[in-house]
Amino acid sequence: MNIVTAETIAELLSRAAASPRKRMNLNLHAEPTDPISLFLNAGIAGTYIRPHRHRIGRWELVSVLQGKFDLVIFTSDGVVKNRVALSSEGACVAEIPGGDWHSAVFHAPAAVVLEVKAGPYEPRLDKEFANWAPPEDDPAAARFVTWLETAAPGDRVSSP
């Protein structure tokens, strides 16, 4: 049995703050081969989640446990289609259908999200990254994060 306590969340946020990526996962499923992947994703404001999509039929459910988190949905050519604010105080659950390009913005100071995805986890097949968004290690990623923090429906990603 897994129990997520306030101490669990505080430790995960501390590890995220110390991470160069400004985020940290805590798997709640036993094995990558499990039929459902359950994990916490703690992110500090400013972390970069490169826009990506999962295969058709490979949905993802996110629920905010602490803080505020924006889910940003894109068209295939990098236009913001929708932006949904999720928080532990308001709308807190969203399902992302497989095939939808998406990213997220963690608001200050941080947020913790429960993610549920169909398993098994297959790293090479889990996600496809958008070619119109810079890789995490690209110097342009910081500029992209700044743009993403305020991008609204209809805004278009400029070329990386």
VMD Tcl script that builds the backbone (N, CA, C; Angstrom):
set m [mol new atoms 480]
animate dup $m
set s [atomselect $m all]
$s set {name element resname resid chain x y z} {
  {N N MET 1 A 0.845 -1.175 0.000}
  {CA C MET 1 A 0.000 0.000 0.000}
  {C C MET 1 A 0.889 1.237 0.000}
  {N N ASN 2 A 0.526 2.200 -0.829}
  {CA C ASN 2 A 1.217 3.486 -0.868}
  {C C ASN 2 A 0.373 4.538 -0.164}
  {N N ILE 3 A 0.986 5.265 0.716}
  {CA C ILE 3 A 0.330 6.380 1.389}
  {C C ILE 3 A 1.147 7.631 1.074}
  {N N VAL 4 A 0.492 8.641 0.528}
  {CA C VAL 4 A 1.160 9.909 0.249}
  {C C VAL 4 A 0.770 10.879 1.358}
  {N N THR 5 A 1.759 11.307 2.115}
  {CA C THR 5 A 1.526 12.215 3.234}
  {C C THR 5 A 2.066 13.608 2.909}
  {N N ALA 6 A 1.798 14.545 3.782}
  {CA C ALA 6 A 2.364 15.889 3.637}
  {C C ALA 6 A 3.894 15.814 3.654}
  {N N GLU 7 A 4.437 14.885 4.454}
  {CA C GLU 7 A 5.892 14.718 4.508}
  {C C GLU 7 A 6.420 14.165 3.188}
  {N N THR 8 A 5.688 13.241 2.561}
  {CA C THR 8 A 6.074 12.707 1.254}
  {C C THR 8 A 6.166 13.833 0.237}
  {N N ILE 9 A 5.153 14.683 0.227}
  {CA C ILE 9 A 5.102 15.798 -0.721}
  {C C ILE 9 A 6.217 16.801 -0.439}
  {N N ALA 10 A 6.450 17.115 0.822}
  {CA C ALA 10 A 7.510 18.061 1.180}
  {C C ALA 10 A 8.882 17.532 0.745}
  {N N GLU 11 A 9.135 16.250 0.957}
  {CA C GLU 11 A 10.415 15.646 0.551}
  {C C GLU 11 A 10.559 15.669 -0.965}
  {N N LEU 12 A 9.487 15.370 -1.676}
  {CA C LEU 12 A 9.533 15.373 -3.136}
  {C C LEU 12 A 9.789 16.790 -3.659}
  {N N LEU 13 A 9.146 17.778 -3.074}
  {CA C LEU 13 A 9.385 19.164 -3.481}
  {C C LEU 13 A 10.817 19.594 -3.188}
  {N N SER 14 A 11.372 19.144 -2.077}
  {CA C SER 14 A 12.760 19.454 -1.743}
  {C C SER 14 A 13.704 18.839 -2.775}
  {N N ARG 15 A 13.439 17.615 -3.178}
  {CA C ARG 15 A 14.256 16.948 -4.194}
  {C C ARG 15 A 14.104 17.651 -5.543}
  {N N ALA 16 A 12.896 18.103 -5.867}
  {CA C ALA 16 A 12.673 18.827 -7.127}
  {C C ALA 16 A 13.456 20.140 -7.132}
  {N N ALA 17 A 13.429 20.855 -6.015}
  {CA C ALA 17 A 14.144 22.134 -5.917}
  {C C ALA 17 A 15.645 21.943 -6.087}
  {N N ALA 18 A 16.168 20.811 -5.657}
  {CA C ALA 18 A 17.605 20.538 -5.762}
  {C C ALA 18 A 17.997 19.976 -7.129}
  {N N SER 19 A 17.013 19.591 -7.928}
  {CA C SER 19 A 17.277 18.986 -9.231}
  {C C SER 19 A 17.562 20.053 -10.282}
  {N N PRO 20 A 18.516 19.817 -11.180}
  {CA C PRO 20 A 18.773 20.784 -12.258}
  {C C PRO 20 A 17.544 21.003 -13.142}
  {N N ARG 21 A 16.675 20.001 -13.261}
  {CA C ARG 21 A 15.471 20.107 -14.096}
  {C C ARG 21 A 14.315 20.802 -13.358}
  {N N LYS 22 A 14.463 21.055 -12.064}
  {CA C LYS 22 A 13.431 21.677 -11.229}
  {C C LYS 22 A 12.157 20.840 -11.151}
  {N N ARG 23 A 12.293 19.532 -11.276}
  {CA C ARG 23 A 11.148 18.656 -11.077}
  {C C ARG 23 A 11.630 17.263 -10.710}
  {N N MET 24 A 10.703 16.500 -10.113}
  {CA C MET 24 A 11.053 15.166 -9.654}
  {C C MET 24 A 9.789 14.318 -9.636}
  {N N ASN 25 A 9.927 13.075 -10.065}
  {CA C ASN 25 A 8.817 12.120 -10.023}
  {C C ASN 25 A 8.995 11.164 -8.851}
  {N N LEU 26 A 7.870 10.653 -8.368}
  {CA C LEU 26 A 7.863 9.575 -7.388}
  {C C LEU 26 A 6.882 8.537 -7.895}
  {N N ASN 27 A 7.406 7.397 -8.344}
  {CA C ASN 27 A 6.538 6.340 -8.852}
  {C C ASN 27 A 5.759 5.699 -7.713}
  {N N LEU 28 A 4.467 5.485 -7.952}
  {CA C LEU 28 A 3.622 4.793 -6.998}
  {C C LEU 28 A 3.285 3.383 -7.497}
  {N N HIS 29 A 3.546 3.130 -8.763}
  {CA C HIS 29 A 3.358 1.778 -9.302}
  {C C HIS 29 A 4.608 0.961 -8.977}
  {N N ALA 30 A 4.440 -0.355 -8.917}
  {CA C ALA 30 A 5.543 -1.218 -8.489}
  {C C ALA 30 A 6.599 -1.401 -9.568}
  {N N GLU 31 A 6.170 -1.628 -10.809}
  {CA C GLU 31 A 7.082 -1.961 -11.890}
  {C C GLU 31 A 6.696 -1.202 -13.158}
  {N N PRO 32 A 7.660 -0.898 -14.037}
  {CA C PRO 32 A 7.331 -0.259 -15.315}
  {C C PRO 32 A 6.362 -1.103 -16.163}
  {N N THR 33 A 6.344 -2.386 -15.917}
  {CA C THR 33 A 5.470 -3.279 -16.686}
  {C C THR 33 A 4.033 -3.307 -16.177}
  {N N ASP 34 A 3.740 -2.604 -15.091}
  {CA C ASP 34 A 2.367 -2.571 -14.562}
  {C C ASP 34 A 1.405 -2.019 -15.614}
  {N N PRO 35 A 0.158 -2.457 -15.608}
  {CA C PRO 35 A -0.801 -2.000 -16.617}
  {C C PRO 35 A -1.215 -0.535 -16.472}
  {N N ILE 36 A -0.987 0.037 -15.308}
  {CA C ILE 36 A -1.273 1.455 -15.057}
  {C C ILE 36 A -0.036 2.064 -14.408}
  {N N SER 37 A 0.373 3.232 -14.900}
  {CA C SER 37 A 1.481 3.975 -14.292}
  {C C SER 37 A 0.882 5.064 -13.415}
  {N N LEU 38 A 1.269 5.080 -12.165}
  {CA C LEU 38 A 0.816 6.075 -11.186}
  {C C LEU 38 A 2.046 6.742 -10.601}
  {N N PHE 39 A 2.086 8.057 -10.648}
  {CA C PHE 39 A 3.243 8.727 -10.058}
  {C C PHE 39 A 2.902 10.163 -9.704}
  {N N LEU 40 A 3.690 10.697 -8.779}
  {CA C LEU 40 A 3.617 12.114 -8.444}
  {C C LEU 40 A 4.673 12.824 -9.262}
  {N N ASN 41 A 4.336 14.011 -9.725}
  {CA C ASN 41 A 5.271 14.852 -10.465}
  {C C ASN 41 A 5.298 16.193 -9.739}
  {N N ALA 42 A 6.419 16.470 -9.087}
  {CA C ALA 42 A 6.589 17.739 -8.376}
  {C C ALA 42 A 7.417 18.664 -9.252}
  {N N GLY 43 A 6.932 19.884 -9.444}
  {CA C GLY 43 A 7.647 20.840 -10.281}
  {C C GLY 43 A 7.751 22.197 -9.612}
  {N N ILE 44 A 8.916 22.768 -9.736}
  {CA C ILE 44 A 9.178 24.116 -9.245}
  {C C ILE 44 A 8.906 25.076 -10.407}
  {N N ALA 45 A 8.373 26.256 -10.111}
  {CA C ALA 45 A 8.113 27.239 -11.165}
  {C C ALA 45 A 9.364 27.415 -12.020}
  {N N GLY 46 A 9.183 27.442 -13.339}
  {CA C GLY 46 A 10.289 27.603 -14.260}
  {C C GLY 46 A 10.773 26.306 -14.870}
  {N N THR 47 A 10.287 25.154 -14.377}
  {CA C THR 47 A 10.680 23.892 -14.992}
  {C C THR 47 A 10.130 23.829 -16.413}
  {N N TYR 48 A 10.809 23.099 -17.271}
  {CA C TYR 48 A 10.400 22.991 -18.673}
  {C C TYR 48 A 9.922 21.585 -18.972}
  {N N ILE 49 A 8.692 21.500 -19.392}
  {CA C ILE 49 A 8.143 20.242 -19.890}
  {C C ILE 49 A 7.945 20.439 -21.383}
  {N N ARG 50 A 8.850 19.859 -22.148}
  {CA C ARG 50 A 8.801 20.027 -23.593}
  {C C ARG 50 A 7.476 19.506 -24.130}
  {N N PRO 51 A 6.798 20.292 -24.963}
  {CA C PRO 51 A 5.533 19.817 -25.546}
  {C C PRO 51 A 5.725 18.451 -26.213}
  {N N HIS 52 A 4.761 17.592 -25.945}
  {CA C HIS 52 A 4.827 16.219 -26.424}
  {C C HIS 52 A 3.421 15.664 -26.569}
  {N N ARG 53 A 3.341 14.486 -27.140}
  {CA C ARG 53 A 2.069 13.774 -27.200}
  {C C ARG 53 A 2.345 12.294 -26.972}
  {N N HIS 54 A 1.306 11.630 -26.496}
  {CA C HIS 54 A 1.350 10.188 -26.314}
  {C C HIS 54 A 0.576 9.558 -27.473}
  {N N ARG 55 A 0.813 8.299 -27.704}
  {CA C ARG 55 A 0.147 7.609 -28.814}
  {C C ARG 55 A -1.376 7.654 -28.660}
  {N N ILE 56 A -2.056 7.563 -29.786}
  {CA C ILE 56 A -3.520 7.478 -29.782}
  {C C ILE 56 A -3.920 6.319 -28.866}
  {N N GLY 57 A -4.899 6.573 -28.029}
  {CA C GLY 57 A -5.361 5.559 -27.089}
  {C C GLY 57 A -4.572 5.521 -25.789}
  {N N ARG 58 A -3.492 6.282 -25.698}
  {CA C ARG 58 A -2.658 6.301 -24.484}
  {C C ARG 58 A -2.929 7.597 -23.719}
  {N N TRP 59 A -4.092 7.682 -23.115}
  {CA C TRP 59 A -4.538 8.850 -22.362}
  {C C TRP 59 A -3.643 9.095 -21.149}
  {N N GLU 60 A -3.815 10.272 -20.590}
  {CA C GLU 60 A -3.103 10.663 -19.365}
  {C C GLU 60 A -4.086 11.449 -18.515}
  {N N LEU 61 A -4.146 11.138 -17.237}
  {CA C LEU 61 A -5.009 11.852 -16.303}
  {C C LEU 61 A -4.110 12.566 -15.311}
  {N N VAL 62 A -4.355 13.860 -15.105}
  {CA C VAL 62 A -3.579 14.630 -14.133}
  {C C VAL 62 A -4.519 15.223 -13.089}
  {N N SER 63 A -4.066 15.216 -11.846}
  {CA C SER 63 A -4.833 15.786 -10.744}
  {C C SER 63 A -3.877 16.552 -9.836}
  {N N VAL 64 A -4.176 17.801 -9.586}
  {CA C VAL 64 A -3.301 18.643 -8.770}
  {C C VAL 64 A -3.567 18.368 -7.288}
  {N N LEU 65 A -2.511 17.993 -6.583}
  {CA C LEU 65 A -2.611 17.740 -5.143}
  {C C LEU 65 A -2.237 18.967 -4.328}
  {N N GLN 66 A -1.303 19.753 -4.858}
  {CA C GLN 66 A -0.843 20.955 -4.152}
  {C C GLN 66 A -0.401 21.985 -5.168}
  {N N GLY 67 A -0.776 23.238 -4.946}
  {CA C GLY 67 A -0.322 24.320 -5.806}
  {C C GLY 67 A -1.193 24.528 -7.027}
  {N N LYS 68 A -0.594 25.133 -8.043}
  {CA C LYS 68 A -1.305 25.509 -9.267}
  {C C LYS 68 A -0.474 25.103 -10.469}
  {N N PHE 69 A -1.174 24.658 -11.504}
  {CA C PHE 69 A -0.546 24.021 -12.662}
  {C C PHE 69 A -1.417 24.336 -13.868}
  {N N ASP 70 A -0.823 24.848 -14.941}
  {CA C ASP 70 A -1.579 25.088 -16.176}
  {C C ASP 70 A -1.250 23.999 -17.181}
  {N N LEU 71 A -2.270 23.456 -17.766}
  {CA C LEU 71 A -2.128 22.490 -18.842}
  {C C LEU 71 A -2.310 23.260 -20.141}
  {N N VAL 72 A -1.336 23.152 -21.061}
  {CA C VAL 72 A -1.377 23.884 -22.320}
  {C C VAL 72 A -1.472 22.868 -23.452}
  {N N ILE 73 A -2.533 22.977 -24.260}
  {CA C ILE 73 A -2.780 22.063 -25.374}
  {C C ILE 73 A -2.473 22.815 -26.671}
  {N N PHE 74 A -1.781 22.154 -27.595}
  {CA C PHE 74 A -1.350 22.760 -28.853}
  {C C PHE 74 A -1.941 22.039 -30.057}
  {N N THR 75 A -2.015 22.760 -31.173}
  {CA C THR 75 A -2.284 22.124 -32.452}
  {C C THR 75 A -0.988 21.465 -32.908}
  {N N SER 76 A -1.059 20.698 -33.976}
  {CA C SER 76 A 0.132 19.987 -34.455}
  {C C SER 76 A 1.224 20.923 -34.956}
  {N N ASP 77 A 0.859 22.177 -35.276}
  {CA C ASP 77 A 1.877 23.117 -35.756}
  {C C ASP 77 A 2.255 24.174 -34.720}
  {N N GLY 78 A 1.946 23.946 -33.444}
  {CA C GLY 78 A 2.446 24.801 -32.377}
  {C C GLY 78 A 1.606 26.006 -32.025}
  {N N VAL 79 A 0.320 25.982 -32.371}
  {CA C VAL 79 A -0.593 27.051 -31.949}
  {C C VAL 79 A -1.273 26.598 -30.653}
  {N N VAL 80 A -1.330 27.482 -29.662}
  {CA C VAL 80 A -2.008 27.137 -28.414}
  {C C VAL 80 A -3.497 26.998 -28.707}
  {N N LYS 81 A -4.015 25.822 -28.451}
  {CA C LYS 81 A -5.426 25.534 -28.679}
  {C C LYS 81 A -6.250 25.802 -27.419}
  {N N ASN 82 A -5.666 25.473 -26.264}
  {CA C ASN 82 A -6.387 25.621 -25.007}
  {C C ASN 82 A -5.384 25.731 -23.868}
  {N N ARG 83 A -5.772 26.457 -22.853}
  {CA C ARG 83 A -4.971 26.575 -21.628}
  {C C ARG 83 A -5.933 26.421 -20.465}
  {N N VAL 84 A -5.662 25.455 -19.611}
  {CA C VAL 84 A -6.559 25.148 -18.498}
  {C C VAL 84 A -5.786 25.277 -17.194}
  {N N ALA 85 A -6.297 26.109 -16.293}
  {CA C ALA 85 A -5.685 26.263 -14.975}
  {C C ALA 85 A -6.251 25.202 -14.047}
  {N N LEU 86 A -5.367 24.446 -13.433}
  {CA C LEU 86 A -5.757 23.435 -12.457}
  {C C LEU 86 A -5.089 23.779 -11.135}
  {N N SER 87 A -5.799 23.554 -10.040}
  {CA C SER 87 A -5.211 23.836 -8.732}
  {C C SER 87 A -5.855 22.958 -7.679}
  {N N SER 88 A -5.224 22.919 -6.528}
  {CA C SER 88 A -5.784 22.160 -5.416}
  {C C SER 88 A -6.999 22.875 -4.825}
  {N N GLU 89 A -7.246 24.107 -5.253}
  {CA C GLU 89 A -8.363 24.898 -4.747}
  {C C GLU 89 A -9.544 24.989 -5.721}
  {N N GLY 90 A -9.367 24.588 -6.958}
  {CA C GLY 90 A -10.430 24.741 -7.957}
  {C C GLY 90 A -10.538 23.508 -8.819}
  {N N ALA 91 A -10.650 23.707 -10.140}
  {CA C ALA 91 A -10.649 22.575 -11.071}
  {C C ALA 91 A -9.326 21.854 -10.881}
  {N N CYS 92 A -9.383 20.572 -10.585}
  {CA C CYS 92 A -8.143 19.897 -10.205}
  {C C CYS 92 A -7.828 18.638 -11.005}
  {N N VAL 93 A -8.692 18.240 -11.942}
  {CA C VAL 93 A -8.464 17.013 -12.698}
  {C C VAL 93 A -8.691 17.284 -14.182}
  {N N ALA 94 A -7.803 16.732 -15.016}
  {CA C ALA 94 A -7.978 16.831 -16.462}
  {C C ALA 94 A -7.495 15.529 -17.099}
  {N N GLU 95 A -8.191 15.106 -18.131}
  {CA C GLU 95 A -7.766 13.955 -18.926}
  {C C GLU 95 A -7.247 14.471 -20.258}
  {N N ILE 96 A -6.065 14.017 -20.628}
  {CA C ILE 96 A -5.448 14.407 -21.894}
  {C C ILE 96 A -5.529 13.197 -22.816}
  {N N PRO 97 A -6.307 13.292 -23.890}
  {CA C PRO 97 A -6.403 12.148 -24.803}
  {C C PRO 97 A -5.076 11.880 -25.507}
  {N N GLY 98 A -4.820 10.633 -25.825}
  {CA C GLY 98 A -3.644 10.292 -26.609}
  {C C GLY 98 A -3.687 11.043 -27.929}
  {N N GLY 99 A -2.540 11.501 -28.394}
  {CA C GLY 99 A -2.454 12.246 -29.647}
  {C C GLY 99 A -2.502 13.742 -29.477}
  {N N ASP 100 A -2.919 14.253 -28.303}
  {CA C ASP 100 A -2.962 15.699 -28.063}
  {C C ASP 100 A -1.580 16.214 -27.662}
  {N N TRP 101 A -1.084 17.216 -28.392}
  {CA C TRP 101 A 0.178 17.868 -28.028}
  {C C TRP 101 A -0.058 18.677 -26.766}
  {N N HIS 102 A 0.793 18.537 -25.767}
  {CA C HIS 102 A 0.580 19.270 -24.521}
  {C C HIS 102 A 1.892 19.533 -23.786}
  {N N SER 103 A 1.798 20.514 -22.890}
  {CA C SER 103 A 2.872 20.864 -21.978}
  {C C SER 103 A 2.208 21.345 -20.695}
  {N N ALA 104 A 3.014 21.790 -19.758}
  {CA C ALA 104 A 2.472 22.266 -18.489}
  {C C ALA 104 A 3.341 23.379 -17.944}
  {N N VAL 105 A 2.714 24.226 -17.151}
  {CA C VAL 105 A 3.402 25.309 -16.459}
  {C C VAL 105 A 3.130 25.129 -14.971}
  {N N PHE 106 A 4.179 24.971 -14.190}
  {CA C PHE 106 A 4.061 24.895 -12.735}
  {C C PHE 106 A 4.162 26.312 -12.202}
  {N N HIS 107 A 3.159 26.753 -11.441}
  {CA C HIS 107 A 3.162 28.114 -10.897}
  {C C HIS 107 A 3.955 28.194 -9.601}
  {N N ALA 108 A 4.441 29.397 -9.303}
  {CA C ALA 108 A 5.241 29.644 -8.109}
  {C C ALA 108 A 4.411 29.404 -6.852}
  {N N PRO 109 A 5.029 28.865 -5.839}
  {CA C PRO 109 A 6.418 28.428 -5.882}
  {C C PRO 109 A 6.583 27.037 -6.516}
  {N N ALA 110 A 5.548 26.201 -6.436}
  {CA C ALA 110 A 5.661 24.837 -6.948}
  {C C ALA 110 A 4.288 24.183 -6.961}
  {N N ALA 111 A 4.213 23.027 -7.604}
  {CA C ALA 111 A 2.978 22.239 -7.598}
  {C C ALA 111 A 3.339 20.764 -7.588}
  {N N VAL 112 A 2.398 19.973 -7.104}
  {CA C VAL 112 A 2.540 18.521 -7.115}
  {C C VAL 112 A 1.305 17.960 -7.796}
  {N N VAL 113 A 1.555 17.118 -8.792}
  {CA C VAL 113 A 0.494 16.574 -9.629}
  {C C VAL 113 A 0.547 15.055 -9.560}
  {N N LEU 114 A -0.621 14.440 -9.417}
  {CA C LEU 114 A -0.736 12.992 -9.537}
  {C C LEU 114 A -1.019 12.696 -10.998}
  {N N GLU 115 A -0.206 11.835 -11.604}
  {CA C GLU 115 A -0.408 11.448 -13.000}
  {C C GLU 115 A -0.746 9.966 -13.060}
  {N N VAL 116 A -1.729 9.664 -13.891}
  {CA C VAL 116 A -2.155 8.290 -14.124}
  {C C VAL 116 A -2.131 8.082 -15.628}
  {N N LYS 117 A -1.414 7.047 -16.065}
  {CA C LYS 117 A -1.311 6.759 -17.492}
  {C C LYS 117 A -1.433 5.253 -17.702}
  {N N ALA 118 A -1.933 4.906 -18.872}
  {CA C ALA 118 A -1.969 3.497 -19.228}
  {C C ALA 118 A -0.543 2.974 -19.321}
  {N N GLY 119 A -0.310 1.799 -18.763}
  {CA C GLY 119 A 0.989 1.152 -18.845}
  {C C GLY 119 A 0.924 0.070 -19.908}
  {N N PRO 120 A 1.951 -0.707 -20.032}
  {CA C PRO 120 A 3.213 -0.571 -19.324}
  {C C PRO 120 A 4.017 0.617 -19.841}
  {N N TYR 121 A 4.933 1.103 -19.006}
  {CA C TYR 121 A 5.789 2.212 -19.396}
  {C C TYR 121 A 6.870 1.689 -20.327}
  {N N GLU 122 A 6.924 2.262 -21.518}
  {CA C GLU 122 A 7.930 1.913 -22.510}
  {C C GLU 122 A 8.639 3.205 -22.907}
  {N N PRO 123 A 9.806 3.478 -22.336}
  {CA C PRO 123 A 10.465 4.774 -22.541}
  {C C PRO 123 A 10.588 5.208 -24.002}
  {N N ARG 124 A 10.928 4.301 -24.907}
  {CA C ARG 124 A 11.114 4.675 -26.312}
  {C C ARG 124 A 9.791 5.019 -26.990}
  {N N LEU 125 A 8.678 4.497 -26.464}
  {CA C LEU 125 A 7.374 4.706 -27.096}
  {C C LEU 125 A 6.458 5.625 -26.295}
  {N N ASP 126 A 6.890 6.042 -25.109}
  {CA C ASP 126 A 6.009 6.783 -24.207}
  {C C ASP 126 A 5.534 8.102 -24.780}
  {N N LYS 127 A 6.431 8.838 -25.418}
  {CA C LYS 127 A 6.027 10.145 -25.919}
  {C C LYS 127 A 6.826 10.524 -27.150}
  {N N GLU 128 A 6.204 11.404 -27.932}
  {CA C GLU 128 A 6.854 11.998 -29.089}
  {C C GLU 128 A 6.951 13.489 -28.802}
  {N N PHE 129 A 8.153 14.044 -28.916}
  {CA C PHE 129 A 8.350 15.462 -28.648}
  {C C PHE 129 A 8.067 16.285 -29.895}
  {N N ALA 130 A 7.512 17.475 -29.682}
  {CA C ALA 130 A 7.204 18.387 -30.781}
  {C C ALA 130 A 8.489 18.938 -31.372}
  {N N ASN 131 A 8.611 18.881 -32.705}
  {CA C ASN 131 A 9.818 19.407 -33.348}
  {C C ASN 131 A 9.834 20.938 -33.358}
  {N N TRP 132 A 8.714 21.568 -33.035}
  {CA C TRP 132 A 8.650 23.025 -32.986}
  {C C TRP 132 A 8.982 23.577 -31.593}
  {N N ALA 133 A 9.370 22.706 -30.671}
  {CA C ALA 133 A 9.763 23.134 -29.319}
  {C C ALA 133 A 11.187 22.672 -29.045}
  {N N PRO 134 A 12.007 23.516 -28.415}
  {CA C PRO 134 A 13.407 23.145 -28.203}
  {C C PRO 134 A 13.566 22.006 -27.195}
  {N N PRO 135 A 14.587 21.182 -27.386}
  {CA C PRO 135 A 14.910 20.158 -26.385}
  {C C PRO 135 A 15.275 20.816 -25.051}
  {N N GLU 136 A 15.204 20.046 -23.980}
  {CA C GLU 136 A 15.499 20.574 -22.642}
  {C C GLU 136 A 16.884 21.189 -22.538}
  {N N ASP 137 A 17.865 20.596 -23.203}
  {CA C ASP 137 A 19.238 21.074 -23.060}
  {C C ASP 137 A 19.611 22.181 -24.045}
  {N N ASP 138 A 18.650 22.635 -24.828}
  {CA C ASP 138 A 18.884 23.708 -25.802}
  {C C ASP 138 A 18.826 25.059 -25.078}
  {N N PRO 139 A 19.749 25.982 -25.353}
  {CA C PRO 139 A 19.694 27.306 -24.722}
  {C C PRO 139 A 18.362 28.036 -24.980}
  {N N ALA 140 A 17.685 27.725 -26.078}
  {CA C ALA 140 A 16.403 28.370 -26.391}
  {C C ALA 140 A 15.279 27.903 -25.467}
  {N N ALA 141 A 15.504 26.842 -24.696}
  {CA C ALA 141 A 14.454 26.323 -23.810}
  {C C ALA 141 A 14.027 27.360 -22.770}
  {N N ALA 142 A 14.965 28.123 -22.235}
  {CA C ALA 142 A 14.623 29.136 -21.224}
  {C C ALA 142 A 13.683 30.183 -21.812}
  {N N ARG 143 A 13.950 30.610 -23.039}
  {CA C ARG 143 A 13.071 31.582 -23.705}
  {C C ARG 143 A 11.693 30.969 -23.957}
  {N N PHE 144 A 11.667 29.687 -24.314}
  {CA C PHE 144 A 10.398 28.995 -24.552}
  {C C PHE 144 A 9.580 28.930 -23.264}
  {N N VAL 145 A 10.229 28.634 -22.145}
  {CA C VAL 145 A 9.530 28.584 -20.854}
  {C C VAL 145 A 8.897 29.934 -20.547}
  {N N THR 146 A 9.640 31.009 -20.768}
  {CA C THR 146 A 9.097 32.355 -20.525}
  {C C THR 146 A 7.872 32.604 -21.397}
  {N N TRP 147 A 7.936 32.220 -22.670}
  {CA C TRP 147 A 6.791 32.369 -23.569}
  {C C TRP 147 A 5.624 31.523 -23.085}
  {N N LEU 148 A 5.902 30.287 -22.709}
  {CA C LEU 148 A 4.854 29.346 -22.298}
  {C C LEU 148 A 4.106 29.820 -21.054}
  {N N GLU 149 A 4.778 30.536 -20.177}
  {CA C GLU 149 A 4.150 30.996 -18.935}
  {C C GLU 149 A 2.943 31.893 -19.181}
  {N N THR 150 A 2.902 32.589 -20.318}
  {CA C THR 150 A 1.774 33.490 -20.588}
  {C C THR 150 A 1.069 33.196 -21.907}
  {N N ALA 151 A 1.503 32.169 -22.643}
  {CA C ALA 151 A 0.897 31.867 -23.943}
  {C C ALA 151 A -0.597 31.618 -23.802}
  {N N ALA 152 A -1.377 32.214 -24.701}
  {CA C ALA 152 A -2.832 32.128 -24.662}
  {C C ALA 152 A -3.328 31.443 -25.939}
  {N N PRO 153 A -4.555 30.943 -25.903}
  {CA C PRO 153 A -5.120 30.349 -27.117}
  {C C PRO 153 A -4.961 31.289 -28.317}
  {N N GLY 154 A -4.487 30.725 -29.420}
  {CA C GLY 154 A -4.230 31.493 -30.628}
  {C C GLY 154 A -2.782 31.899 -30.799}
  {N N ASP 155 A -2.001 31.918 -29.710}
  {CA C ASP 155 A -0.580 32.245 -29.808}
  {C C ASP 155 A 0.154 31.106 -30.494}
  {N N ARG 156 A 1.142 31.470 -31.292}
  {CA C ARG 156 A 1.898 30.478 -32.057}
  {C C ARG 156 A 3.343 30.436 -31.557}
  {N N VAL 157 A 3.867 29.242 -31.459}
  {CA C VAL 157 A 5.257 29.043 -31.104}
  {C C VAL 157 A 6.113 29.567 -32.242}
  {N N SER 158 A 7.150 30.328 -31.903}
  {CA C SER 158 A 8.104 30.728 -32.939}
  {C C SER 158 A 9.098 29.579 -33.105}
  {N N SER 159 A 9.753 29.502 -34.230}
  {CA C SER 159 A 10.685 28.405 -34.502}
  {C C SER 159 A 11.783 28.376 -33.458}
  {N N PRO 160 A 12.149 27.140 -33.011}
  {CA C PRO 160 A 13.222 27.041 -32.002}
  {C C PRO 160 A 14.573 27.416 -32.577}
}
mol reanalyze $m
mol bondsrecalc $m
mol representation Tube
mol addrep $m
